[in-house]
């Protein structure tokens, strides 16, 4: 399992809920929203985390902070 913490630029906080809703039904992804701009995502495989990161880059225009968690 792999996990990341994502912090979105405050100017894009309104995109976070819609973005996370797209991944809610996925069986190999768990997401916990910490606050308006921060969330933690846990993945069951490398392909899933790669797809998630690609979608992050496509959705958010401002710089993101992505931290790999252990």
C-alpha positions as CSV (number, residue, x, y, z in Angstrom):
1,X,0.0,0.0,0.0
2,X,1.1,3.5,-0.8
3,X,-0.2,6.7,0.8
4,X,0.2,10.4,0.0
5,X,-0.8,13.7,1.7
6,X,-1.9,16.4,-0.7
7,X,-2.1,20.1,0.0
8,X,-3.9,22.2,-2.6
9,X,-3.3,25.9,-3.1
10,X,-5.9,27.8,-1.1
11,X,-7.1,29.6,-4.3
12,X,-8.4,26.2,-5.5
13,X,-10.1,24.9,-2.4
14,X,-13.4,24.8,-4.2
15,X,-12.2,22.1,-6.6
16,X,-11.2,19.6,-3.8
17,X,-14.7,18.1,-3.0
18,X,-15.6,17.4,-6.6
19,X,-12.2,15.9,-7.3
20,X,-12.4,13.6,-4.3
21,X,-16.0,12.6,-5.1
22,X,-14.7,11.1,-8.4
23,X,-12.6,8.6,-6.4
24,X,-15.1,7.7,-3.7
25,X,-16.4,4.5,-5.2
26,X,-13.0,3.1,-6.1
27,X,-12.3,-0.2,-4.2
28,X,-8.5,0.3,-4.3
29,X,-8.4,3.9,-3.0
30,X,-9.2,5.3,0.4
31,X,-9.3,9.1,0.8
32,X,-9.7,11.2,4.0
33,X,-10.2,14.9,3.8
34,X,-8.4,16.7,6.6
35,X,-9.5,20.2,5.9
36,X,-10.5,22.4,2.9
37,X,-7.2,22.1,1.2
38,X,-5.6,18.9,2.7
39,X,-6.4,15.3,2.2
40,X,-4.7,11.9,2.6
41,X,-5.1,9.2,-0.1
42,X,-4.2,5.5,0.3
43,X,-3.8,3.2,-2.7
44,X,-3.6,-0.5,-3.2
45,X,-1.3,-0.4,-6.2
46,X,1.3,1.6,-8.2
47,X,-1.1,2.1,-11.2
48,X,-3.7,3.6,-9.0
49,X,-1.4,6.1,-7.4
50,X,0.0,7.0,-10.8
51,X,-3.5,7.6,-12.2
52,X,-4.5,9.7,-9.2
53,X,-1.4,11.9,-9.5
54,X,-2.1,12.4,-13.2
55,X,-5.6,13.5,-12.4
56,X,-4.3,15.8,-9.7
57,X,-2.1,17.5,-12.3
58,X,-4.9,17.7,-14.8
59,X,-7.5,19.1,-12.3
60,X,-5.5,21.7,-10.3
61,X,-3.8,24.7,-12.0
62,X,-1.8,25.9,-9.0
63,X,1.2,24.1,-7.5
64,X,0.4,21.1,-5.2
65,X,2.3,19.8,-2.3
66,X,2.4,16.0,-2.4
67,X,4.2,14.1,0.4
68,X,4.7,10.4,0.3
69,X,3.7,8.8,3.6
70,X,5.1,5.6,5.2
